[in-house]
Amino acid sequence: MSITTGRSNLWISATWVIGGMLAGCVTSLPPGSTFDQPPPFEEGVDKIFWLSKVEITEPTIATDPSQKELLEGNLTVNLYRFLADARYFREVKLLPGSPAPEDYLLQFRFSRYWQARSSGLFRFPTDRSELLGTLTIEDGTGNSVTQVQSEVIEEHQVSPWSFEAAFPSGIKARTKLVVDLLRKAFLNIHVQSGGK
């Protein structure tokens, strides 16, 4: 192989590498289940709420039953802790149990639950979260109280020196989605009760 040919091959290889870096790549991330600190609400709902197991129908997760079961369980426990710390209700409990007729039941469903990281040359990686959720509230007898839906698309750069660089969480987007759903549901409940 001549020196000219070797240099040519090296240049072609370098061009491919740099081109790939400039174009960037997108890598799916394992879905998280934690939440940030709950923000204060001006008005909560003075009732006992029962939390049902969270349901996820995101296609990329639903195809793996073991991953789906684990994630739904973790989400339910962490969401229960989030709601207990938030004190938006008189009390929050976990189903199964024996709700009274005047109690409310919470059902969170996520039809979009996706997170990915993109990277490129001369910039920090960017984490992107896409979430679509529905919150259904029923009373203790099974009658519908309200149903709301919300979508959150959030992205932010990740410093290579941050904790999130090694352990991506999507915590901001997840917290925002749950808070948005609760605000919408509470507004409907207050409107139905005449603001009482």
KOLLUM-746018 format. One record per residue (C-alpha): residue number from 1; residue in three letters; x, y, z. Coordinates in steps of 0.05 Angstrom, whole numbers. Layout:
<nodes>
> num;residu;x;y;z
> NUM;ALA;X;Y;Z
...
</nodes>
This chain:
<nodes>
> num;residu;x;y;z
> 1;MET;0;0;0
> 2;SER;28;68;-20
> 3;ILE;33;127;28
> 4;THR;-17;164;-15
> 5;THR;-68;107;-11
> 6;GLY;-59;101;64
> 7;ARG;-70;175;74
> 8;SER;-131;172;30
> 9;ASN;-162;114;70
> 10;LEU;-146;150;136
> 11;TRP;-180;213;110
> 12;ILE;-242;175;89
> 13;SER;-246;141;157
> 14;ALA;-238;207;194
> 15;THR;-291;239;150
> 16;TRP;-341;183;168
> 17;VAL;-326;190;242
> 18;ILE;-332;266;243
> 19;GLY;-394;263;199
> 20;GLY;-427;214;248
> 21;MET;-410;259;307
> 22;LEU;-437;320;272
> 23;ALA;-500;284;254
> 24;GLY;-506;259;325
> 25;CYS;-538;197;350
> 26;VAL;-600;182;392
> 27;THR;-599;128;445
> 28;SER;-661;104;481
> 29;LEU;-655;108;557
> 30;PRO;-683;61;610
> 31;PRO;-747;93;637
> 32;GLY;-743;121;708
> 33;SER;-796;123;762
> 34;THR;-776;176;812
> 35;PHE;-807;244;825
> 36;ASP;-782;313;845
> 37;GLN;-806;350;907
> 38;PRO;-881;365;900
> 39;PRO;-897;439;888
> 40;PRO;-949;473;933
> 41;PHE;-1021;479;909
> 42;GLU;-1066;537;926
> 43;GLU;-1124;489;935
> 44;GLY;-1125;415;947
> 45;VAL;-1185;369;956
> 46;ASP;-1209;352;1026
> 47;LYS;-1222;279;1014
> 48;ILE;-1188;211;1024
> 49;PHE;-1157;188;958
> 50;TRP;-1139;116;941
> 51;LEU;-1084;105;890
> 52;SER;-1093;48;840
> 53;LYS;-1033;14;808
> 54;VAL;-1004;57;752
> 55;GLU;-1014;29;682
> 56;ILE;-966;37;623
> 57;THR;-985;22;551
> 58;GLU;-924;53;518
> 59;PRO;-908;3;461
> 60;THR;-833;0;474
> 61;ILE;-847;-21;546
> 62;ALA;-911;-61;539
> 63;THR;-876;-113;496
> 64;ASP;-832;-134;556
> 65;PRO;-880;-159;610
> 66;SER;-826;-164;664
> 67;GLN;-800;-93;652
> 68;LYS;-872;-67;649
> 69;GLU;-891;-100;714
> 70;LEU;-829;-74;750
> 71;LEU;-836;-3;724
> 72;GLU;-910;0;741
> 73;GLY;-897;-24;811
> 74;ASN;-840;25;823
> 75;LEU;-880;82;794
> 76;THR;-940;66;839
> 77;VAL;-897;65;902
> 78;ASN;-860;129;884
> 79;LEU;-923;164;864
> 80;TYR;-955;145;930
> 81;ARG;-896;176;967
> 82;PHE;-900;238;924
> 83;LEU;-974;248;938
> 84;ALA;-965;234;1013
> 85;ASP;-910;286;1017
> 86;ALA;-951;336;976
> 87;ARG;-1011;335;1022
> 88;TYR;-1059;355;967
> 89;PHE;-1112;311;999
> 90;ARG;-1137;297;1069
> 91;GLU;-1103;229;1063
> 92;VAL;-1076;183;1009
> 93;LYS;-1079;107;1012
> 94;LEU;-1059;50;967
> 95;LEU;-1107;1;936
> 96;PRO;-1127;-54;947
> 97;GLY;-1169;-32;1006
> 98;SER;-1239;-13;1026
> 99;PRO;-1256;57;1001
> 100;ALA;-1317;91;1031
> 101;PRO;-1370;115;982
> 102;GLU;-1348;187;991
> 103;ASP;-1274;171;979
> 104;TYR;-1240;183;912
> 105;LEU;-1199;133;871
> 106;LEU;-1140;155;828
> 107;GLN;-1119;118;765
> 108;PHE;-1058;143;727
> 109;ARG;-1046;114;657
> 110;PHE;-986;129;612
> 111;SER;-995;116;538
> 112;ARG;-929;151;521
> 113;TYR;-869;139;566
> 114;TRP;-805;151;527
> 115;GLN;-737;180;541
> 116;ALA;-675;185;498
> 117;ARG;-607;219;496
> 118;SER;-578;252;434
> 119;SER;-505;272;425
> 120;GLY;-464;310;375
> 121;LEU;-399;346;365
> 122;PHE;-383;409;405
> 123;ARG;-444;405;451
> 124;PHE;-466;369;514
> 125;PRO;-514;310;506
> 126;THR;-588;326;507
> 127;ASP;-639;285;544
> 128;ARG;-710;286;517
> 129;SER;-773;260;551
> 130;GLU;-840;249;518
> 131;LEU;-899;233;564
> 132;LEU;-973;227;553
> 133;GLY;-1017;211;613
> 134;THR;-1089;205;633
> 135;LEU;-1116;212;704
> 136;THR;-1184;182;719
> 137;ILE;-1219;196;785
> 138;GLU;-1279;157;810
> 139;ASP;-1316;158;876
> 140;GLY;-1318;99;923
> 141;THR;-1380;70;888
> 142;GLY;-1347;70;819
> 143;ASN;-1381;132;791
> 144;SER;-1338;176;747
> 145;VAL;-1317;243;778
> 146;THR;-1269;269;724
> 147;GLN;-1219;248;672
> 148;VAL;-1163;291;646
> 149;GLN;-1104;283;599
> 150;SER;-1037;319;593
> 151;GLU;-975;315;551
> 152;VAL;-904;337;568
> 153;ILE;-845;341;520
> 154;GLU;-783;365;556
> 155;GLU;-710;366;537
> 156;HIS;-647;393;570
> 157;GLN;-572;389;562
> 158;VAL;-534;343;609
> 159;SER;-466;363;635
> 160;PRO;-416;304;632
> 161;TRP;-398;320;705
> 162;SER;-470;317;731
> 163;PHE;-501;257;767
> 164;GLU;-552;253;711
> 165;ALA;-498;239;660
> 166;ALA;-490;169;687
> 167;PHE;-560;161;716
> 168;PRO;-611;194;670
> 169;SER;-678;203;705
> 170;GLY;-729;244;667
> 171;ILE;-752;267;735
> 172;LYS;-771;338;715
> 173;ALA;-818;315;659
> 174;ARG;-849;261;701
> 175;THR;-863;308;759
> 176;LYS;-891;362;713
> 177;LEU;-939;312;680
> 178;VAL;-967;287;746
> 179;VAL;-975;358;772
> 180;ASP;-1009;381;708
> 181;LEU;-1058;323;712
> 182;LEU;-1075;337;785
> 183;ARG;-1085;412;772
> 184;LYS;-1133;398;716
> 185;ALA;-1171;346;756
> 186;PHE;-1175;390;818
> 187;LEU;-1202;448;776
> 188;ASN;-1257;403;749
> 189;ILE;-1274;378;819
> 190;HIS;-1278;449;847
> 191;VAL;-1321;472;789
> 192;GLN;-1369;413;799
> 193;SER;-1374;428;873
> 194;GLY;-1387;501;861
> 195;GLY;-1319;522;887
> 196;LYS;-1331;492;955
</nodes>
